[in-house]
Structures are given as C-alpha cells and as structure tokens.
Amino acid sequence: AIPDGWMGLDIGPDSVKTDALETTKTVIWNGPMGV
C-alpha cells in the first residue's frame, strides 16, 4: 500500500533528467503517464 501523502509514479524528476528524455522534443505515449 502507498502511505498517505505519497504518490505512485512511473516517471519522476530523476527519469526526466536522463539524456533520452532531456533532449527529446516530442514524446508519444500510449496510456496514462505519471499516476
């Protein structure tokens, strides 16, 4: 279970900082991102 005040995420600040996402101008995603 996820404690109160926490969120379950599949992409976060550390993921966004990776080279692949940092230099990408467009992302095509099939399905919900984040929550």
C-alpha positions as CSV (number, residue, x, y, z in Angstrom):
1,A,0.0,0.0,0.0
2,I,1.1,3.5,-0.7
3,P,1.1,5.6,2.5
4,D,-1.0,8.8,2.9
5,G,0.8,11.8,1.4
6,W,2.7,9.7,-1.1
7,M,2.1,9.1,-4.8
8,G,2.9,6.1,-7.0
9,L,4.6,7.4,-10.2
10,D,6.1,5.7,-13.2
11,I,8.1,8.8,-14.3
12,G,9.7,11.3,-11.9
13,P,12.3,14.0,-11.7
14,D,15.2,11.6,-12.0
15,S,13.7,9.9,-15.1
16,V,13.1,13.3,-16.8
17,K,16.8,14.2,-16.3
18,T,18.1,11.2,-18.3
19,D,19.7,12.1,-21.6
20,A,17.0,10.4,-23.7
21,L,14.2,12.5,-22.2
22,E,16.2,15.7,-21.7
23,T,16.9,16.1,-25.4
24,T,13.5,14.8,-26.7
25,K,11.1,17.4,-28.2
26,T,8.2,15.1,-28.7
27,V,7.0,12.0,-26.7
28,I,4.2,9.8,-28.0
29,W,2.8,7.8,-25.1
30,N,0.1,5.2,-25.2
31,G,-1.7,5.1,-21.9
32,P,-1.6,7.2,-18.7
33,M,1.7,8.7,-17.7
34,G,2.6,9.5,-14.1
35,V,-0.2,8.3,-11.9
